[in-house]
Each structure stands twice: as C-alpha cells, then as structure tokens.
Amino acid sequence: MSSVTIYGLIDPRTLELRYVGASRSLRHRQYLHRCPSQNKADTPRSRWMLELRSNGLRPQCIEIETTEDDWQEAEKFWIAYWRSLGARLTNVLLGGIGLQGAPVDVRYRCGGSRRGKKFVFTDDHRTKIARRNREKALDPAWIEKMRQVSLLREAKRRSK
C-alpha cells in the first residue's frame, strides 16, 4: 500500500491555512490545484485559487502528515482540527473519499458530470429537502426574496 500525504495550502498574502487535502502524489496534486481547468467549479477553493492566480500568486503547500493506513480518517481529523482552531478553510467536504458531508447541491454538481453518473437522491435526502422547503415557504421574508428574484429574471428575459 502506498503512502498518502495529508497536506495544507496556505495563502501567501495572509499565511493562513485555507485548504486541507490528501494525495498519493503531492507534486501532481499541487499542479492540479493551480491548473485552470481544475478550478472551473464554483466552490470556495476554486474561487480562492482563481483570486490568487489573478494576483500572480500561488498557494504554499505544507505536509501535515504522511500515513499508509486510514488516510480518510486522518484527513477528516485534520480538517476538523484546523476548523476547531478557527481556520477559514475553503474545504466544502468533511474529508475522506467521496462526497459525504457536502451540501446536497455540491454533491449533485460534483457527481453529475463524473464518468456519466448522476447523483441519486435517497428518500432521506428528499424528505429533508422537502421539510426545509416547507419551512422556507412559510417565511414572509423568503417569499418576498423569491418574488424579487422572479421579477429580476422576468426583466432579464424581456430585455433579451
């Protein structure tokens, strides 16, 4: 079994740790983080990387831990650890392999284009989404916000 490195990306402007990840090939992973084609998704990490690139900067990479067994748990631990210290991490996920812990819209976006597979919502997900939507629908502020969004979309459509 090959070793996995848990690493962190540091903002060169503020020297803050902004991302924790895991990789079997750290050098290749660093390249992928800087590669424009890898930063097209609308995620906090991608926006941060694009901001750095537009300023001619690159994140600094540090090795946090190297492990051969249970790297998923190690990555989860380090993400939780740094967050507990107040780090403003751009990680959307809790760590480890897969998309557990991601907001539903991120799981759908990430899973929808990979290898032709679509994310399938479980009954539990559907129930939670329906409950949240019912709660929102009763809130007058949310109703007004949705009305404004609808009016804006209609105005844009008419102007085309």
Residue, then its C-alpha position, 0 to 999 in steps of 0.5 A: m500500500s502506498s503512502v498518502t500525504i495529508y497536506g495544507l495550502i496556505d495563502p501567501r498574502t495572509l499565511e493562513l491555512r485555507y485548504v486541507g487535502a490528501s494525495r498519493s502524489l503531492r507534486h501532481r496534486q499541487y499542479l492540479h490545484r493551480c491548473p485552470s481547468q481544475n478550478k472551473a467549479d464554483t466552490p470556495r477553493s476554486r474561487w480562492m485559487l482563481e483570486l490568487r492566480s489573478n494576483g500572480l500568486r500561488p498557494q504554499c503547500i505544507e505536509i501535515e502528515t504522511t500515513e499508509d493506513d486510514w488516510q480518510e480518517a486522518e484527513k477528516f481529523w485534520i480538517a476538523y482540527w484546523r476548523s476547531l482552531g478557527a481556520r477559514l478553510t475553503n474545504v466544502l467536504l468533511g474529508g475522506i473519499g467521496l462526497q459525504g458531508a457536502p451540501v446536497d447541491v455540491r454533491y449533485r454538481c460534483g457527481g453529475s458530470r463524473r464518468g456519466k453518473k448522476f447523483v441519486f437522491t435517497d428518500d432521506h435526502r428528499t424528505k429533508i429537502a422537502r421539510r426545509n422547503r416547507e419551512k422556507a415557504l412559510d417565511p414572509a421574508w423568503i417569499e418576498k426574496m423569491r418574488q424579487v428574484s422572479l421579477l429580476r429574471e422576468a426583466k432579464r428575459r424581456s430585455k433579451 
